Amino acid sequence: MGFGESEEQLLSKVATNGGHGENSSYFDGWKAYDRDPYHPIQNPEGVIQMGLAENLLCHDLIEEWIRKNPAASICTEEGVSQFSAVANFQDYHGLPIFRQGVAKFMEKGRGGRVRFDPERIVMSGGATGAQETLAFCLADPGDAFLIPVPYYPAFDRDFCWRTRARLLPIHCDSSNNFNITTSALEAAYHQAQKSNIRVKGILISNPSNPLGTTMSKQTLQILLRFVNEKRIHLICDEIFSGTVFKSPRFVSLSEIVEADPTIDRDLIHVVYSLSKDLGLPGFRVGVIYSYNNAVVACARKMSSFGLVSSQTQYLLGCMLGDEEFTSEYLVENARRLAERHGVFTAGLARVGIRCLEGNGGLFCWMDLRALLKEETVEGELELWRVIVNEVKLNVSPGSSFHCAEPGWFRVCFANMDEETTERALRRIRVFVNGEGEEVKMMKTKKKKKNGWDEELRLSLPRRFEEDLVLTPRLMSPHSPLVRATI
């Protein structure tokens, strides 16, 4: 390396600024799993992956549809006649059958209460690409979007890493189940103004990741009034809309927008994906649905950097156009999610662990505050290291979601089979009851503000007080699903 230049000076700021966010406990848990993955036969003592929000409960329904509809794939004898038409260059507006299918599926997932125009469907490489494209369309480097905390850790990567936009917190807490308030909105906005930061909009996820809750109509109306008044944008990530499994029902932002003519539609943008509702993250299908014509036009031009393959578009267009299948799928998906959520939360409740009351998503927001040695971020991470190293469960600490209250953890339940779920619950039961050799529990009676009658305090072995050392490398892209039977 000549002339004394460091490696950083030879590379761009994007390459060296750490904005990807990989160096966090959220991704460190994935690395721990990647080094020692659980397998019921080959590695039964390995780490069970509960840090990845993947929906694999209804893959059998999709597999059955594919077997019954071989013509939907150009790689079959029945569908090969479409090979040339699909394999040749396609307009980056997307195949009409694909855009129409996605629009219909989005409508159905919202109970038919809203209509989506296929001409406004802009495709991207997953929700990650959709978020980044919107950030490029709406913000310049240094501009900010307000976002309620806790929020999905990878938003920092998706929305900010390459665009150099910023995310500023709207502070929410457990006193009202982390709901957004007008006062919190105003405080976040004025704090940004005081710091001379230009606020271009608000970014929300509904249903919430990591809370597993849906926003009420009243909360969405508060947000819409706020952005209208401030003349800023509102981006709503609705990628978990089809995972709502019990009341209250999901209310889409679009449902309110279409019913209220006073809302400036140029400020409203929805992100969607097939990664969660259909469990197809490997297909890399993301969607931008904007009510702003200029944003649609710009995003469509940008989509050339992250198109969905025409083969994937064709297959999904055929599948999503099958209205009988999609109707049955959405009902069964909700039923299975409700069943798994019930089994998992009941198992936690039996050992005194409560979760935020949720009605959607692929995860629970688990309250382990009573197990902390100290109510600090470091106390939370200390507990997390024990759970990853000793209990061998990869759950995600709340601090990685920017949660200000130590002791909350996101735990995913839809990316494994029933037997693996039971094994995970058994490990938690052993841990909390103090049956493990390395874990000692003290129980002290103390009435807590949140209504708990019993407070658990954890005595940690000395060796777990050291940092978990993990190899800094990229995540393995392979699915964490491990069948409990061969």
KEBADO-330713 format. One record per residue (C-alpha): residue in three letters; x, y, z. Coordinates in steps of 0.1 Angstrom, whole numbers, padded with zeros to 4 digits, always signed. Last residue first. Example, Ala and Ser with C-alpha at 12.3 -4.5 7.8 and 13.67 -1.06 7.14 Angstrom:
SER+0137-0011+0071ALA+0123-0045+0078
END
This chain:
ILE-0359-0369+0091THR-0378-0356+0120ALA-0374-0323+0140ARG-0372-0304+0107VAL-0348-0275+0108LEU-0358-0242+0093PRO-0329-0217+0094SER-0330-0211+0057HIS-0297-0204+0040PRO-0284-0168+0035SER-0254-0172+0058MET-0248-0138+0073LEU-0217-0119+0064ARG-0186-0122+0085PRO-0172-0108+0118THR-0164-0139+0138LEU-0181-0138+0171VAL-0167-0133+0206LEU-0195-0132+0232ASP-0183-0107+0258GLU-0173-0119+0293GLU-0199-0120+0321PHE-0208-0155+0310ARG-0176-0169+0327ARG-0187-0156+0361PRO-0218-0177+0363LEU-0249-0156+0363SER-0273-0152+0392LEU-0307-0142+0378ARG-0334-0124+0397LEU-0371-0134+0393GLU-0398-0111+0405GLU-0431-0126+0415ASP-0465-0108+0418TRP-0464-0092+0384GLY-0488-0064+0380ASN-0467-0041+0358LYS-0458-0020+0388LYS-0442-0050+0405LYS-0453-0065+0438LYS-0423-0083+0453LYS-0417-0118+0464THR-0382-0129+0458LYS-0371-0158+0437MET-0335-0166+0433MET-0323-0186+0403LYS-0291-0205+0396VAL-0280-0214+0361GLU-0249-0233+0351GLU-0261-0268+0360GLY-0295-0263+0344GLU-0326-0269+0365GLY-0330-0233+0375ASN-0367-0232+0367VAL-0362-0204+0343PHE-0335-0222+0323VAL-0352-0256+0323ARG-0385-0240+0311ILE-0367-0220+0284ARG-0350-0252+0271ARG-0383-0270+0271LEU-0399-0242+0251ALA-0372-0245+0225ARG-0377-0283+0224GLU-0414-0277+0220THR-0409-0254+0191THR-0385-0279+0175GLU-0412-0305+0178GLU-0438-0283+0162ASP-0418-0273+0132MET-0397-0242+0128ASN-0398-0207+0113ALA-0431-0195+0127PHE-0421-0188+0164CYS-0398-0158+0164VAL-0386-0142+0197ARG-0382-0105+0201PHE-0367-0096+0235TRP-0376-0069+0261GLY-0354-0065+0292PRO-0340-0030+0289GLU-0365-0002+0282ALA-0353+0022+0255CYS-0359-0001+0226HIS-0336+0006+0198PHE-0344-0027+0181SER-0309-0040+0190SER-0317-0028+0225GLY-0347-0052+0226PRO-0325-0083+0225SER-0330-0108+0197VAL-0335-0145+0205ASN-0310-0171+0194LEU-0316-0200+0217LYS-0288-0222+0230VAL-0298-0220+0267GLU-0261-0216+0276ASN-0245-0195+0249VAL-0275-0176+0233ILE-0296-0173+0265VAL-0265-0165+0286ARG-0253-0139+0261TRP-0288-0123+0262LEU-0288-0120+0300GLU-0255-0100+0298LEU-0269-0080+0269GLU-0299-0070+0290GLY-0277-0060+0319GLU-0255-0041+0295VAL-0286-0022+0283THR-0295-0014+0318GLU-0320-0026+0344GLU-0296-0047+0365LYS-0295-0084+0372LEU-0322-0088+0346LEU-0347-0117+0349ALA-0377-0095+0358ARG-0373-0076+0326LEU-0378-0107+0305ASP-0408-0095+0286MET-0412-0112+0252TRP-0423-0093+0221CYS-0436-0123+0202PHE-0429-0132+0166LEU-0443-0140+0132GLY-0465-0110+0129GLY-0500-0104+0141ASN-0524-0101+0171GLY-0501-0093+0200GLU-0505-0088+0237LEU-0470-0080+0249CYS-0454-0112+0262ARG-0454-0128+0296ILE-0429-0152+0312GLY-0441-0169+0344VAL-0430-0205+0335ARG-0464-0216+0323ALA-0468-0182+0306LEU-0440-0191+0282GLY-0456-0223+0271ALA-0489-0205+0267THR-0472-0179+0245PHE-0458-0206+0223VAL-0489-0227+0219GLY-0511-0197+0213HIS-0487-0182+0187ARG-0486-0216+0170GLU-0524-0219+0168ALA-0529-0183+0157LEU-0502-0186+0130ARG-0519-0218+0118ARG-0553-0202+0116ALA-0540-0170+0099ASN-0522-0191+0072GLU-0553-0212+0067VAL-0575-0182+0060LEU-0549-0165+0038TYR-0544-0197+0018GLU-0580-0204+0012SER-0586-0170-0003THR-0553-0172-0023PHE-0562-0206-0037GLU-0598-0196-0048GLU-0585-0164-0062ASP-0559-0180-0085GLY-0544-0148-0099LEU-0519-0149-0071MET-0505-0182-0084CYS-0504-0173-0121GLY-0487-0140-0113LEU-0464-0157-0089LEU-0451-0180-0116TYR-0448-0153-0142GLN-0431-0128-0119THR-0406-0154-0107GLN-0396-0162-0144SER-0395-0125-0151SER-0369-0121-0125VAL-0377-0094-0099LEU-0358-0062-0107GLY-0333-0045-0084PHE-0313-0019-0102SER-0339-0014-0129SER-0362-0005-0101MET-0347+0030-0101LYS-0367+0040-0132ARG-0399+0026-0116ALA-0391+0045-0084CYS-0389+0078-0103ALA-0422+0073-0121VAL-0440+0061-0090VAL-0425+0089-0070ALA-0437+0115-0095ASN-0472+0101-0096ASN-0475+0102-0058TYR-0500+0077-0044SER-0472+0052-0039TYR-0473+0014-0038ILE-0437+0001-0036VAL-0435-0037-0038GLY-0409-0063-0029VAL-0404-0097-0043ARG-0370-0113-0035PHE-0380-0149-0043GLY-0359-0161-0014PRO-0381-0142+0011LEU-0411-0164+0001GLY-0431-0171+0033LEU-0464-0161+0016ASP-0474-0134+0041LYS-0438-0128+0052SER-0416-0125+0021LEU-0444-0115-0004SER-0436-0078+0001TYR-0453-0045+0007VAL-0443-0009+0011VAL-0469+0018+0012HIS-0465+0055+0003ILE-0485+0086+0012LEU-0475+0123+0008ASP-0488+0128-0027ARG-0521+0116-0013ASP-0528+0149+0005ILE-0556+0138+0028THR-0588+0158+0027PRO-0606+0132+0005ASP-0607+0107+0034ALA-0620+0072+0026GLU-0592+0063+0002VAL-0565+0074+0027ILE-0581+0054+0055GLU-0581+0021+0037SER-0547+0028+0022LEU-0532+0030+0057SER-0544-0006+0061VAL-0565-0016+0091PHE-0557-0051+0103ARG-0584-0067+0125PRO-0584-0064+0163SER-0587-0092+0165LYS-0569-0124+0157PHE-0544-0139+0132VAL-0528-0109+0114THR-0501-0125+0092GLY-0514-0111+0059SER-0504-0075+0068PHE-0469-0085+0077ILE-0452-0066+0048GLU-0472-0034+0056ASP-0444-0009+0058CYS-0461+0025+0059ILE-0442+0055+0046LEU-0457+0089+0055HIS-0442+0121+0039ILE-0440+0156+0052ARG-0461+0187+0048LYS-0462+0194+0086GLU-0500+0195+0088ASN-0506+0167+0064VAL-0479+0146+0081PHE-0496+0151+0115ARG-0531+0145+0103LEU-0521+0113+0087LEU-0502+0102+0118ILE-0532+0109+0141GLN-0555+0091+0116LEU-0532+0060+0118THR-0534+0061+0156GLN-0572+0063+0155LYS-0575+0034+0130SER-0556+0013+0154MET-0520+0001+0147THR-0515-0036+0147THR-0493-0055+0171GLY-0465-0081+0167LEU-0441-0058+0187PRO-0410-0063+0166ASN-0419-0055+0138SER-0453-0037+0140PRO-0482-0047+0119ASN-0480-0020+0106SER-0444-0007+0102ILE-0438+0031+0104LEU-0416+0056+0087ILE-0423+0093+0091GLY-0413+0121+0068LYS-0389+0146+0053VAL-0375+0160+0086ARG-0347+0185+0080ILE-0322+0185+0109ASN-0313+0218+0124SER-0309+0202+0159LYS-0338+0222+0172GLN-0358+0211+0142ALA-0351+0175+0150GLN-0361+0180+0186HIS-0393+0197+0174TYR-0403+0166+0153ALA-0395+0141+0180ALA-0414+0161+0207GLU-0444+0166+0183LEU-0447+0129+0176ALA-0443+0119+0213SER-0470+0144+0222THR-0493+0130+0196THR-0489+0095+0210ILE-0476+0063+0193ASN-0484+0031+0211PHE-0457+0012+0229ASN-0481-0009+0251ASN-0493+0023+0269SER-0468+0022+0298SER-0446+0000+0277ASP-0428+0028+0260CYS-0427+0050+0228HIS-0401+0076+0218ILE-0403+0087+0182PRO-0367+0081+0172LEU-0348+0097+0144LEU-0338+0078+0113ARG-0313+0094+0089ALA-0307+0095+0051ARG-0273+0085+0039THR-0288+0068+0008ARG-0264+0039+0009TRP-0268+0029+0046CYS-0300+0048+0055PHE-0332+0031+0046ASP-0323-0005+0043ARG-0294-0005+0067ASP-0310+0014+0095PHE-0343-0003+0087ALA-0323-0035+0094PRO-0329-0031+0132TYR-0368-0034+0129TYR-0382-0008+0153PRO-0387-0001+0190VAL-0392+0028+0187PRO-0414+0049+0165ILE-0397+0063+0134LEU-0390+0099+0123PHE-0374+0103+0089ALA-0343+0125+0084ASP-0325+0144+0058GLY-0287+0142+0059PRO-0282+0129+0024ASP-0313+0139+0003ALA-0347+0124+0009LEU-0379+0113-0010CYS-0369+0093-0040PHE-0337+0078-0026ALA-0355+0069+0006LEU-0383+0053-0014THR-0357+0032-0033GLU-0341+0021-0001GLN-0374+0010+0014ALA-0384-0009-0018GLY-0350-0026-0021THR-0352-0040+0015ALA-0388-0049+0009GLY-0376-0074-0016GLY-0357-0067-0048SER-0382-0042-0062MET-0415-0039-0080VAL-0435-0008-0086ILE-0473-0013-0084ARG-0490+0020-0093GLU-0503+0007-0126PRO-0518-0023-0108ASP-0542+0001-0090PHE-0550-0011-0055ARG-0585-0013-0041VAL-0594-0011-0004ARG-0619-0029+0019GLY-0614-0063+0002GLY-0604-0078+0035ARG-0570-0062+0036GLY-0552-0094+0025LYS-0577-0097-0004GLU-0567-0062-0017MET-0530-0070-0015PHE-0536-0103-0033LYS-0555-0085-0061ALA-0527-0059-0066VAL-0500-0086-0065GLY-0519-0106-0092GLN-0524-0076-0114ARG-0488-0066-0112PHE-0477-0101-0120ILE-0500-0107-0149PRO-0490-0073-0164LEU-0453-0084-0163GLY-0433-0057-0146HIS-0428-0019-0152TYR-0392-0029-0158ASP-0401-0039-0194GLN-0391-0074-0200PHE-0362-0088-0220ASN-0367-0124-0232ALA-0371-0153-0208VAL-0409-0149-0204ALA-0419-0149-0240SER-0392-0174-0250PHE-0402-0199-0222GLN-0440-0197-0226SER-0442-0230-0244VAL-0421-0245-0216GLY-0451-0245-0192GLU-0464-0280-0195GLU-0430-0296-0200THR-0418-0277-0169CYS-0392-0250-0164ILE-0415-0223-0177SER-0434-0226-0145ALA-0471-0218-0142ALA-0479-0248-0165PRO-0471-0271-0136ASN-0503-0261-0118LYS-0513-0289-0095ARG-0477-0295-0083ILE-0473-0258-0078TRP-0505-0255-0058GLU-0494-0284-0035GLU-0460-0267-0029ILE-0478-0235-0019LEU-0500-0253+0006ASP-0471-0272+0020HIS-0452-0239+0025CYS-0479-0229+0050LEU-0460-0228+0084LEU-0428-0215+0069ASN-0431-0179+0078GLU-0396-0164+0085ALA-0390-0137+0111LEU-0354-0148+0120GLY-0341-0146+0156MET-0355-0178+0169GLN-0328-0200+0154ILE-0322-0229+0178VAL-0285-0231+0188GLY-0270-0266+0189GLU-0275-0293+0215PRO-0294-0317+0191ASN-0266-0315+0165GLN-0268-0343+0140ILE-0301-0357+0150PRO-0325-0329+0159HIS-0303-0303+0142TYR-0294-0270+0158PRO-0269-0247+0141ASP-0236-0241+0158ARG-0216-0215+0139ASP-0246-0201+0120TYR-0266-0199+0152ALA-0240-0178+0168LYS-0237-0157+0137TRP-0275-0151+0137GLY-0272-0140+0173ASP-0245-0115+0163PHE-0269-0101+0138TYR-0292-0087+0164SER-0264-0081+0188SER-0249-0055+0165ASN-0220-0053+0141GLU-0240-0060+0110GLY-0254-0025+0109HIS-0249-0020+0072GLY-0238+0016+0081GLY-0203+0004+0091ASN-0188+0035+0075THR-0161+0017+0054ALA-0177+0007+0022VAL-0202+0036+0021LYS-0174+0060+0029SER-0156+0048-0003LEU-0124+0028-0003LEU-0087+0036-0007GLN-0087+0059+0023GLU-0101+0030+0045GLU-0072+0008+0035SER-0048+0033+0049GLU-0025+0054+0026GLY+0011+0056+0036PHE+0023+0065+0001GLY+0019+0030-0013MET+0000+0000+0000
END
